[in-house]
Amino acid sequence: MKQFIILIFIAINFIGCSQGEKKKEKTSSEINTDVYQCPMKCNNGQTYDKAGDCPVCGMDLEKVTKT
């Protein structure tokens, strides 16, 4: 019985550790994402996923790195 409890404890720890590693990989890939922003900081510095023109002032959006 004691060995069974130890085996379950080890299995739970193994599952928990492997899920934590997946979560870390996801957040590290999200950190280095490029977004685009108006150089005039229209709409309180709102960012956009694609390059183009600012919907407020019409200037070209500039690429910035999201941190």
Biopython code that builds the backbone (N, CA, C, O; Angstrom):
import numpy as np
from Bio.PDB.StructureBuilder import StructureBuilder

atoms = [
    (1, "MET", "N", (0.825, -1.190, 0.000)),
    (1, "MET", "CA", (0.000, 0.000, 0.000)),
    (1, "MET", "C", (0.873, 1.258, 0.000)),
    (1, "MET", "O", (0.582, 2.217, -0.715)),
    (2, "LYS", "N", (1.922, 1.253, 0.788)),
    (2, "LYS", "CA", (2.815, 2.402, 0.869)),
    (2, "LYS", "C", (3.481, 2.661, -0.482)),
    (2, "LYS", "O", (3.639, 3.813, -0.889)),
    (3, "GLN", "N", (3.865, 1.604, -1.168)),
    (3, "GLN", "CA", (4.510, 1.734, -2.480)),
    (3, "GLN", "C", (3.527, 2.305, -3.500)),
    (3, "GLN", "O", (3.920, 3.089, -4.364)),
    (4, "PHE", "N", (2.280, 1.929, -3.409)),
    (4, "PHE", "CA", (1.259, 2.435, -4.325)),
    (4, "PHE", "C", (1.077, 3.939, -4.152)),
    (4, "PHE", "O", (0.957, 4.665, -5.139)),
    (5, "ILE", "N", (1.056, 4.410, -2.912)),
    (5, "ILE", "CA", (0.907, 5.845, -2.640)),
    (5, "ILE", "C", (2.116, 6.608, -3.159)),
    (5, "ILE", "O", (1.963, 7.689, -3.727)),
    (6, "ILE", "N", (3.296, 6.075, -2.976)),
    (6, "ILE", "CA", (4.519, 6.711, -3.477)),
    (6, "ILE", "C", (4.492, 6.779, -5.002)),
    (6, "ILE", "O", (4.873, 7.794, -5.586)),
    (7, "LEU", "N", (4.046, 5.708, -5.642)),
    (7, "LEU", "CA", (3.960, 5.676, -7.106)),
    (7, "LEU", "C", (2.979, 6.730, -7.615)),
    (7, "LEU", "O", (3.260, 7.395, -8.613)),
    (8, "ILE", "N", (1.855, 6.894, -6.964)),
    (8, "ILE", "CA", (0.870, 7.908, -7.358)),
    (8, "ILE", "C", (1.457, 9.308, -7.163)),
    (8, "ILE", "O", (1.272, 10.178, -8.014)),
    (9, "PHE", "N", (2.154, 9.527, -6.067)),
    (9, "PHE", "CA", (2.774, 10.818, -5.799)),
    (9, "PHE", "C", (3.788, 11.171, -6.892)),
    (9, "PHE", "O", (3.825, 12.310, -7.358)),
    (10, "ILE", "N", (4.598, 10.211, -7.296)),
    (10, "ILE", "CA", (5.589, 10.434, -8.363)),
    (10, "ILE", "C", (4.888, 10.737, -9.683)),
    (10, "ILE", "O", (5.321, 11.624, -10.419)),
    (11, "ALA", "N", (3.820, 10.019, -9.993)),
    (11, "ALA", "CA", (3.081, 10.243, -11.243)),
    (11, "ALA", "C", (2.472, 11.638, -11.274)),
    (11, "ALA", "O", (2.510, 12.304, -12.308)),
    (12, "ILE", "N", (1.919, 12.081, -10.170)),
    (12, "ILE", "CA", (1.317, 13.415, -10.112)),
    (12, "ILE", "C", (2.382, 14.487, -10.307)),
    (12, "ILE", "O", (2.154, 15.460, -11.027)),
    (13, "ASN", "N", (3.528, 14.324, -9.681)),
    (13, "ASN", "CA", (4.614, 15.289, -9.851)),
    (13, "ASN", "C", (5.115, 15.315, -11.287)),
    (13, "ASN", "O", (5.405, 16.389, -11.815)),
    (14, "PHE", "N", (5.221, 14.167, -11.924)),
    (14, "PHE", "CA", (5.681, 14.097, -13.307)),
    (14, "PHE", "C", (4.711, 14.815, -14.234)),
    (14, "PHE", "O", (5.130, 15.566, -15.114)),
    (15, "ILE", "N", (3.428, 14.588, -14.042)),
    (15, "ILE", "CA", (2.412, 15.246, -14.882)),
    (15, "ILE", "C", (2.439, 16.752, -14.656)),
    (15, "ILE", "O", (2.364, 17.516, -15.618)),
    (16, "GLY", "N", (2.544, 17.190, -13.421)),
    (16, "GLY", "CA", (2.586, 18.613, -13.113)),
    (16, "GLY", "C", (3.797, 19.295, -13.716)),
    (16, "GLY", "O", (3.686, 20.414, -14.216)),
    (17, "CYS", "N", (4.941, 18.654, -13.680)),
    (17, "CYS", "CA", (6.156, 19.245, -14.242)),
    (17, "CYS", "C", (6.072, 19.360, -15.754)),
    (17, "CYS", "O", (6.499, 20.369, -16.314)),
    (18, "SER", "N", (5.539, 18.363, -16.424)),
    (18, "SER", "CA", (5.468, 18.414, -17.884)),
    (18, "SER", "C", (4.482, 19.484, -18.348)),
    (18, "SER", "O", (4.701, 20.092, -19.396)),
    (19, "GLN", "N", (3.413, 19.732, -17.610)),
    (19, "GLN", "CA", (2.476, 20.783, -17.980)),
    (19, "GLN", "C", (3.077, 22.151, -17.751)),
    (19, "GLN", "O", (2.799, 23.074, -18.516)),
    (20, "GLY", "N", (3.890, 22.312, -16.728)),
    (20, "GLY", "CA", (4.537, 23.586, -16.455)),
    (20, "GLY", "C", (5.517, 23.952, -17.554)),
    (20, "GLY", "O", (5.629, 25.129, -17.898)),
    (21, "GLU", "N", (6.231, 22.985, -18.118)),
    (21, "GLU", "CA", (7.173, 23.253, -19.205)),
    (21, "GLU", "C", (6.442, 23.725, -20.451)),
    (21, "GLU", "O", (6.927, 24.624, -21.139)),
    (22, "LYS", "N", (5.304, 23.151, -20.755)),
    (22, "LYS", "CA", (4.534, 23.582, -21.920)),
    (22, "LYS", "C", (4.086, 25.030, -21.748)),
    (22, "LYS", "O", (4.093, 25.806, -22.704)),
    (23, "LYS", "N", (3.701, 25.385, -20.544)),
    (23, "LYS", "CA", (3.245, 26.743, -20.281)),
    (23, "LYS", "C", (4.386, 27.739, -20.467)),
    (23, "LYS", "O", (4.173, 28.827, -21.004)),
    (24, "LYS", "N", (5.586, 27.386, -20.035)),
    (24, "LYS", "CA", (6.733, 28.267, -20.196)),
    (24, "LYS", "C", (7.050, 28.484, -21.663)),
    (24, "LYS", "O", (7.373, 29.603, -22.061)),
    (25, "GLU", "N", (6.966, 27.439, -22.479)),
    (25, "GLU", "CA", (7.236, 27.572, -23.908)),
    (25, "GLU", "C", (6.256, 28.544, -24.554)),
    (25, "GLU", "O", (6.643, 29.343, -25.407)),
    (26, "LYS", "N", (5.022, 28.480, -24.163)),
    (26, "LYS", "CA", (4.008, 29.352, -24.744)),
    (26, "LYS", "C", (4.274, 30.813, -24.406)),
    (26, "LYS", "O", (4.174, 31.673, -25.281)),
    (27, "THR", "N", (4.605, 31.106, -23.172)),
    (27, "THR", "CA", (4.829, 32.492, -22.796)),
    (27, "THR", "C", (6.096, 33.047, -23.416)),
    (27, "THR", "O", (6.143, 34.235, -23.735)),
    (28, "SER", "N", (7.134, 32.226, -23.602)),
    (28, "SER", "CA", (8.364, 32.743, -24.206)),
    (28, "SER", "C", (8.147, 33.073, -25.679)),
    (28, "SER", "O", (8.786, 33.991, -26.194)),
    (29, "SER", "N", (7.273, 32.361, -26.366)),
    (29, "SER", "CA", (7.008, 32.678, -27.767)),
    (29, "SER", "C", (6.127, 33.914, -27.895)),
    (29, "SER", "O", (6.194, 34.617, -28.903)),
    (30, "GLU", "N", (5.305, 34.187, -26.891)),
    (30, "GLU", "CA", (4.457, 35.376, -26.925)),
    (30, "GLU", "C", (5.243, 36.652, -26.653)),
    (30, "GLU", "O", (4.824, 37.729, -27.077)),
    (31, "ILE", "N", (6.355, 36.556, -25.966)),
    (31, "ILE", "CA", (7.122, 37.748, -25.607)),
    (31, "ILE", "C", (7.705, 38.423, -26.830)),
    (31, "ILE", "O", (7.711, 39.652, -26.901)),
    (32, "ASN", "N", (8.195, 37.664, -27.794)),
    (32, "ASN", "CA", (8.866, 38.227, -28.965)),
    (32, "ASN", "C", (7.912, 38.361, -30.152)),
    (32, "ASN", "O", (8.175, 37.799, -31.215)),
    (33, "THR", "N", (6.819, 39.088, -29.992)),
    (33, "THR", "CA", (5.868, 39.277, -31.086)),
    (33, "THR", "C", (5.943, 40.716, -31.575)),
    (33, "THR", "O", (5.964, 41.660, -30.786)),
    (34, "ASP", "N", (5.982, 40.859, -32.881)),
    (34, "ASP", "CA", (6.005, 42.200, -33.454)),
    (34, "ASP", "C", (4.583, 42.711, -33.618)),
    (34, "ASP", "O", (3.696, 41.992, -34.080)),
    (35, "VAL", "N", (4.383, 43.958, -33.234)),
    (35, "VAL", "CA", (3.103, 44.632, -33.425)),
    (35, "VAL", "C", (3.392, 45.987, -34.061)),
    (35, "VAL", "O", (4.545, 46.412, -34.130)),
    (36, "TYR", "N", (2.367, 46.648, -34.516)),
    (36, "TYR", "CA", (2.518, 47.931, -35.207)),
    (36, "TYR", "C", (1.768, 49.007, -34.441)),
    (36, "TYR", "O", (0.696, 48.767, -33.887)),
    (37, "GLN", "N", (2.364, 50.222, -34.420)),
    (37, "GLN", "CA", (1.803, 51.316, -33.652)),
    (37, "GLN", "C", (2.017, 52.621, -34.410)),
    (37, "GLN", "O", (3.007, 52.776, -35.124)),
    (38, "CYS", "N", (1.099, 53.544, -34.253)),
    (38, "CYS", "CA", (1.221, 54.863, -34.872)),
    (38, "CYS", "C", (2.340, 55.636, -34.180)),
    (38, "CYS", "O", (2.408, 55.634, -32.951)),
    (39, "PRO", "N", (3.223, 56.299, -34.939)),
    (39, "PRO", "CA", (4.289, 57.080, -34.306)),
    (39, "PRO", "C", (3.755, 58.279, -33.524)),
    (39, "PRO", "O", (4.462, 58.817, -32.672)),
    (40, "MET", "N", (2.525, 58.703, -33.797)),
    (40, "MET", "CA", (1.925, 59.820, -33.065)),
    (40, "MET", "C", (1.184, 59.350, -31.808)),
    (40, "MET", "O", (0.638, 60.168, -31.068)),
    (41, "LYS", "N", (1.166, 58.037, -31.569)),
    (41, "LYS", "CA", (0.509, 57.425, -30.398)),
    (41, "LYS", "C", (-0.986, 57.743, -30.338)),
    (41, "LYS", "O", (-1.532, 58.013, -29.268)),
    (42, "CYS", "N", (-1.633, 57.707, -31.494)),
    (42, "CYS", "CA", (-3.080, 57.916, -31.550)),
    (42, "CYS", "C", (-3.787, 56.806, -30.767)),
    (42, "CYS", "O", (-3.251, 55.707, -30.627)),
    (43, "ASN", "N", (-4.958, 57.086, -30.271)),
    (43, "ASN", "CA", (-5.753, 56.129, -29.479)),
    (43, "ASN", "C", (-4.970, 55.600, -28.287)),
    (43, "ASN", "O", (-5.039, 54.410, -27.980)),
    (44, "ASN", "N", (-4.230, 56.465, -27.617)),
    (44, "ASN", "CA", (-3.467, 56.098, -26.420)),
    (44, "ASN", "C", (-2.462, 54.985, -26.683)),
    (44, "ASN", "O", (-2.279, 54.108, -25.838)),
    (45, "GLY", "N", (-1.816, 55.007, -27.829)),
    (45, "GLY", "CA", (-0.771, 54.036, -28.135)),
    (45, "GLY", "C", (-1.284, 52.656, -28.487)),
    (45, "GLY", "O", (-0.585, 51.670, -28.257)),
    (46, "GLN", "N", (-2.475, 52.554, -29.032)),
    (46, "GLN", "CA", (-3.041, 51.262, -29.420)),
    (46, "GLN", "C", (-2.136, 50.575, -30.421)),
    (46, "GLN", "O", (-1.548, 51.234, -31.278)),
    (47, "THR", "N", (-2.014, 49.253, -30.325)),
    (47, "THR", "CA", (-1.186, 48.485, -31.257)),
    (47, "THR", "C", (-2.072, 47.642, -32.165)),
    (47, "THR", "O", (-3.218, 47.331, -31.838)),
    (48, "TYR", "N", (-1.506, 47.282, -33.321)),
    (48, "TYR", "CA", (-2.222, 46.515, -34.334)),
    (48, "TYR", "C", (-1.370, 45.323, -34.746)),
    (48, "TYR", "O", (-0.144, 45.366, -34.645)),
    (49, "ASP", "N", (-2.019, 44.260, -35.210)),
    (49, "ASP", "CA", (-1.319, 43.038, -35.609)),
    (49, "ASP", "C", (-0.672, 43.142, -36.985)),
    (49, "ASP", "O", (0.307, 42.447, -37.259)),
    (50, "LYS", "N", (-1.201, 43.997, -37.848)),
    (50, "LYS", "CA", (-0.707, 44.073, -39.225)),
    (50, "LYS", "C", (-0.243, 45.490, -39.545)),
    (50, "LYS", "O", (-0.726, 46.466, -38.970)),
    (51, "ALA", "N", (0.712, 45.581, -40.481)),
    (51, "ALA", "CA", (1.184, 46.894, -40.939)),
    (51, "ALA", "C", (0.079, 47.556, -41.760)),
    (51, "ALA", "O", (-0.806, 46.884, -42.289)),
    (52, "GLY", "N", (0.145, 48.865, -41.855)),
    (52, "GLY", "CA", (-0.846, 49.607, -42.622)),
    (52, "GLY", "C", (-0.837, 51.059, -42.208)),
    (52, "GLY", "O", (0.179, 51.577, -41.744)),
    (53, "ASP", "N", (-1.962, 51.710, -42.376)),
    (53, "ASP", "CA", (-2.102, 53.117, -42.006)),
    (53, "ASP", "C", (-2.883, 53.234, -40.707)),
    (53, "ASP", "O", (-3.751, 52.414, -40.410)),
    (54, "CYS", "N", (-2.561, 54.261, -39.944)),
    (54, "CYS", "CA", (-3.293, 54.550, -38.709)),
    (54, "CYS", "C", (-4.722, 54.942, -39.082)),
    (54, "CYS", "O", (-4.915, 55.795, -39.948)),
    (55, "PRO", "N", (-5.725, 54.337, -38.445)),
    (55, "PRO", "CA", (-7.108, 54.684, -38.774)),
    (55, "PRO", "C", (-7.498, 56.093, -38.314)),
    (55, "PRO", "O", (-8.520, 56.615, -38.760)),
    (56, "VAL", "N", (-6.716, 56.715, -37.440)),
    (56, "VAL", "CA", (-7.055, 58.044, -36.929)),
    (56, "VAL", "C", (-6.408, 59.135, -37.774)),
    (56, "VAL", "O", (-7.097, 60.026, -38.271)),
    (57, "CYS", "N", (-5.061, 59.068, -37.943)),
    (57, "CYS", "CA", (-4.368, 60.167, -38.619)),
    (57, "CYS", "C", (-3.844, 59.790, -40.012)),
    (57, "CYS", "O", (-3.433, 60.670, -40.768)),
    (58, "GLY", "N", (-3.851, 58.498, -40.361)),
    (58, "GLY", "CA", (-3.438, 58.079, -41.694)),
    (58, "GLY", "C", (-1.941, 57.848, -41.866)),
    (58, "GLY", "O", (-1.509, 57.483, -42.959)),
    (59, "MET", "N", (-1.138, 58.048, -40.827)),
    (59, "MET", "CA", (0.303, 57.810, -40.940)),
    (59, "MET", "C", (0.591, 56.311, -40.996)),
    (59, "MET", "O", (-0.207, 55.493, -40.540)),
    (60, "ASP", "N", (1.761, 55.966, -41.570)),
    (60, "ASP", "CA", (2.170, 54.572, -41.627)),
    (60, "ASP", "C", (2.457, 54.055, -40.215)),
    (60, "ASP", "O", (3.138, 54.709, -39.425)),
    (61, "LEU", "N", (1.924, 52.867, -39.916)),
    (61, "LEU", "CA", (2.210, 52.251, -38.614)),
    (61, "LEU", "C", (3.641, 51.750, -38.599)),
    (61, "LEU", "O", (4.131, 51.246, -39.609)),
    (62, "GLU", "N", (4.321, 51.883, -37.461)),
    (62, "GLU", "CA", (5.702, 51.440, -37.313)),
    (62, "GLU", "C", (5.745, 50.155, -36.487)),
    (62, "GLU", "O", (4.943, 49.959, -35.573)),
    (63, "LYS", "N", (6.699, 49.283, -36.828)),
    (63, "LYS", "CA", (6.861, 48.025, -36.115)),
    (63, "LYS", "C", (7.511, 48.272, -34.763)),
    (63, "LYS", "O", (8.533, 48.952, -34.670)),
    (64, "VAL", "N", (6.918, 47.723, -33.728)),
    (64, "VAL", "CA", (7.481, 47.768, -32.376)),
    (64, "VAL", "C", (7.479, 46.363, -31.820)),
    (64, "VAL", "O", (6.644, 45.545, -32.208)),
    (65, "THR", "N", (8.393, 46.068, -30.921)),
    (65, "THR", "CA", (8.461, 44.745, -30.307)),
    (65, "THR", "C", (7.699, 44.774, -28.996)),
    (65, "THR", "O", (7.956, 45.606, -28.126)),
    (66, "LYS", "N", (6.762, 43.856, -28.871)),
    (66, "LYS", "CA", (5.923, 43.767, -27.672)),
    (66, "LYS", "C", (6.716, 43.072, -26.574)),
    (66, "LYS", "O", (7.261, 41.989, -26.788)),
    (67, "THR", "N", (6.780, 43.693, -25.399)),
    (67, "THR", "CA", (7.498, 43.076, -24.274)),
    (67, "THR", "C", (6.577, 42.766, -23.138)),
    (67, "THR", "O", (7.015, 42.245, -22.112)),
]
sb = StructureBuilder()
sb.init_structure("model")
sb.init_model(0)
sb.init_chain("A")
sb.init_seg("    ")
for serial, (resi, resn, name, xyz) in enumerate(atoms, 1):
    if name == "N":
        sb.init_residue(resn, " ", resi, " ")
    sb.init_atom(name, np.array(xyz, "f"), 0.0, 1.0, " ", f" {name:<3s}", serial, name[0])
structure = sb.get_structure()
